[in-house]
Amino acid sequence: MIFQGANPIFNVGSLSNLSIYVAVINAASFIGIAACFMVIGFHMRNTLDKDLKELGTLKAVGYRGGQIVMSYALQFLFLGLIGGMIGVGISQCIMPIVIKSIATDIGFVWNAVFLGVEVGKNLLIILLVTVAVTVFLARGIFRLRPVEAIQEREKVIPGRKSRMDI
């Protein structure tokens, strides 16, 4: 979006209203992104625990841990790409309505312009973080043993194993 003032002399109250609107929109977007990453984390953890036998079978057949992890990472990458493109399309339809209501409150002319390069950069950053989160959460697959996974003796838990028996 490009912000253009209609009047060269800006009203101080209008600028404070604008900053409040921008802060609310930014906060909502960051909360939405954080919620998406939490959902990815919970889904990834549940999927790995549910598919433990299948993961053990894949490792027994000869797939490496990296190949299995990349299959999950690509799944979330494509879902994020499709969701991001749909979100950009919906926002381009809804933002003129939102801008009309905001423009009447702050007293500025606000022209909505699609900035494809910036949208692409933001989408790329979100997709890279999504892949990084997925790979981070699936790192337990690298040390998964096929026999124990098929017998469901352990869960896919990233990090070190506890040396204490309970």
VEXMI-378893 format. One record per residue (C-alpha): residue in three letters; z negated, x negated, y negated. Coordinates in Angstrom, 2 decimals. Each point is the difference from the previous one (the first is absolute). Example, Ala and Ser with C-alpha at 12.3 -4.5 7.8 and 13.67 -1.06 7.14 Angstrom:
<'ala', <-7.80, -12.30, 4.50>>
<'ser', <0.66, -1.37, -3.44>>
# end
This chain:
<'met', <0.00, 0.00, 0.00>>
<'ile', <0.74, -1.18, -3.51>>
<'phe', <-2.30, 1.01, -2.84>>
<'gln', <1.63, 0.49, -3.37>>
<'gly', <-1.84, 1.26, -3.04>>
<'ala', <1.75, 2.56, -2.18>>
<'asn', <-2.01, -0.92, -3.07>>
<'pro', <-0.38, -3.63, -1.11>>
<'ile', <-3.53, 0.75, -1.27>>
<'phe', <-2.10, 0.65, 3.09>>
<'asn', <-3.06, 2.20, 0.00>>
<'val', <-3.08, -1.81, 1.38>>
<'gly', <-1.19, 3.13, 1.80>>
<'ser', <3.35, 0.33, 1.73>>
<'leu', <-0.14, -3.60, 1.24>>
<'ser', <-3.44, 0.57, 1.48>>
<'asn', <1.28, 3.14, 1.75>>
<'leu', <2.93, -1.98, 1.36>>
<'ser', <-2.27, -2.73, 1.35>>
<'ile', <-2.17, 2.64, 1.69>>
<'tyr', <3.06, 1.53, 1.66>>
<'val', <1.24, -3.41, 1.13>>
<'ala', <-3.44, -0.92, 1.37>>
<'val', <-0.25, 3.26, 1.96>>
<'ile', <3.50, -0.37, 1.45>>
<'asn', <-0.66, -3.64, 0.97>>
<'ala', <-3.36, 0.86, 1.58>>
<'ala', <1.57, 2.82, 2.01>>
<'ser', <2.77, -2.28, 1.25>>
<'phe', <-2.43, -2.75, 1.03>>
<'ile', <-2.20, 2.53, 1.81>>
<'gly', <3.08, 1.35, 1.79>>
<'ile', <1.11, -3.48, 1.07>>
<'ala', <-3.51, -0.88, 1.21>>
<'ala', <-0.13, 3.25, 1.99>>
<'cys', <3.36, -0.83, 1.60>>
<'phe', <-1.23, -3.41, 1.10>>
<'met', <-3.19, 1.53, 1.42>>
<'val', <2.08, 2.50, 1.99>>
<'ile', <2.21, -2.83, 1.28>>
<'gly', <-3.10, -1.94, 1.05>>
<'phe', <-1.60, 2.90, 1.88>>
<'his', <3.29, 1.00, 1.60>>
<'met', <0.72, -3.57, 1.07>>
<'arg', <-3.45, -0.44, 1.53>>
<'asn', <0.19, 3.32, 1.88>>
<'thr', <3.54, -0.69, 1.19>>
<'leu', <-0.91, -3.43, 1.36>>
<'asp', <-3.05, 1.34, 1.81>>
<'lys', <1.94, 2.97, 1.39>>
<'asp', <2.98, -2.10, 1.14>>
<'leu', <-2.07, -2.75, 1.60>>
<'lys', <1.56, 0.40, 3.46>>
<'glu', <3.51, 0.01, -1.42>>
<'leu', <-0.72, -3.12, -2.04>>
<'gly', <-1.35, -1.74, 3.10>>
<'thr', <3.07, 1.03, 1.95>>
<'leu', <2.31, -1.35, -2.70>>
<'lys', <-1.84, -3.31, 0.00>>
<'ala', <0.12, -0.13, 3.81>>
<'val', <3.76, 0.60, -0.04>>
<'gly', <0.46, -2.94, -2.35>>
<'tyr', <-0.09, 1.24, -3.56>>
<'arg', <-1.85, -2.32, -2.34>>
<'gly', <-2.76, 1.22, -2.27>>
<'gly', <2.11, -0.63, -3.09>>
<'gln', <2.79, 2.22, 1.29>>
<'ile', <-2.43, 2.85, 0.65>>
<'val', <-1.63, -0.42, -3.41>>
<'met', <3.38, -0.01, -1.73>>
<'ser', <0.98, 3.23, 1.73>>
<'tyr', <-3.04, 1.68, -1.59>>
<'ala', <0.65, -1.72, -3.34>>
<'leu', <3.63, 1.18, -0.05>>
<'gln', <-1.13, 3.54, 0.80>>
<'phe', <-2.25, 0.10, -3.06>>
<'leu', <2.58, -1.84, -2.10>>
<'phe', <2.68, 2.61, 0.64>>
<'leu', <-2.45, 2.88, -0.49>>
<'gly', <-1.08, -1.53, -3.32>>
<'leu', <3.58, -0.53, -1.09>>
<'ile', <1.00, 3.58, 0.77>>
<'gly', <-3.19, 1.38, -1.58>>
<'gly', <0.47, -2.15, -3.09>>
<'met', <3.58, 1.12, -0.51>>
<'ile', <-1.00, 3.66, 0.43>>
<'gly', <-2.89, -0.53, -2.44>>
<'val', <2.28, -1.54, -2.62>>
<'gly', <2.42, 2.91, 0.39>>
<'ile', <-2.75, 2.59, -0.38>>
<'ser', <-1.49, -1.82, -2.99>>
<'gln', <3.37, 0.00, -1.74>>
<'cys', <0.09, 3.78, 0.38>>
<'ile', <-3.61, 0.64, -1.06>>
<'met', <-0.50, -2.57, -2.78>>
<'pro', <2.11, 1.82, -2.64>>
<'ile', <-2.38, 2.96, 0.29>>
<'val', <-3.08, -2.24, -0.25>>
<'ile', <1.50, -1.94, -2.92>>
<'lys', <0.70, 3.23, -1.89>>
<'ser', <-3.64, 1.05, 0.23>>
<'ile', <-1.29, -3.47, -0.93>>
<'ala', <2.47, -0.41, -2.87>>
<'thr', <-1.21, 3.20, -1.65>>
<'asp', <-3.62, -1.22, 0.21>>
<'ile', <0.58, -3.48, -1.41>>
<'gly', <2.74, 0.80, -2.46>>
<'phe', <2.52, -2.64, 1.11>>
<'val', <3.48, 0.23, 1.40>>
<'trp', <-0.14, -1.46, 3.48>>
<'asn', <3.39, -0.55, 1.62>>
<'ala', <-0.03, -0.23, 3.78>>
<'val', <2.34, -2.70, 1.27>>
<'phe', <0.42, -1.08, 3.61>>
<'leu', <-0.63, -3.75, 0.29>>
<'gly', <1.35, -0.87, 3.43>>
<'val', <-0.90, -3.70, -0.04>>
<'glu', <-3.66, 0.67, -0.84>>
<'val', <-0.22, 2.76, 2.60>>
<'gly', <1.52, -2.36, 2.57>>
<'lys', <-2.49, -2.76, -0.86>>
<'asn', <-2.97, 2.36, 0.29>>
<'leu', <1.26, 1.42, 3.28>>
<'leu', <0.58, -3.50, 1.37>>
<'ile', <-3.55, -1.07, -0.90>>
<'ile', <-1.47, 3.09, 1.66>>
<'leu', <2.10, -0.55, 3.14>>
<'leu', <-1.02, -3.68, 0.23>>
<'val', <-3.66, 0.92, -0.32>>
<'thr', <0.49, 2.69, 2.67>>
<'val', <1.48, -2.55, 2.41>>
<'ala', <-2.80, -2.46, -0.79>>
<'val', <-2.68, 2.64, 0.67>>
<'thr', <1.70, 1.00, 3.26>>
<'val', <0.29, -3.59, 1.22>>
<'phe', <-3.61, -0.67, -1.02>>
<'leu', <-1.29, 3.01, 1.91>>
<'ala', <2.15, -0.71, 3.08>>
<'arg', <-0.98, -3.65, 0.34>>
<'gly', <-2.17, 0.85, 3.01>>
<'ile', <3.20, 0.49, 2.02>>
<'phe', <0.59, -3.77, -0.05>>
<'arg', <-3.04, -0.67, 2.18>>
<'leu', <0.31, 3.11, 2.17>>
<'arg', <0.02, -0.76, 3.72>>
<'pro', <2.33, 2.22, 2.05>>
<'val', <-2.32, 0.49, 2.98>>
<'glu', <-2.99, 1.00, -2.11>>
<'ala', <2.15, 2.28, -2.15>>
<'ile', <1.49, 1.78, 2.98>>
<'gln', <-3.49, 0.50, 1.46>>
<'glu', <-1.20, 1.08, -3.47>>
<'arg', <-2.89, -2.46, 0.02>>
<'glu', <0.24, -0.86, -3.68>>
<'lys', <1.23, 1.47, -3.24>>
<'val', <2.38, -1.65, -2.42>>
<'ile', <-2.47, -1.32, -2.56>>
<'pro', <1.05, -2.63, -2.49>>
<'gly', <-2.22, -3.01, -0.47>>
<'arg', <-2.36, -1.86, 2.28>>
<'lys', <-1.70, 1.39, 3.06>>
<'ser', <-3.76, 0.20, 0.01>>
<'arg', <-1.64, -2.61, 2.21>>
<'met', <-3.09, 2.18, 0.55>>
<'asp', <-0.18, 2.41, 2.90>>
<'ile', <-1.75, 3.26, -0.71>>
# end
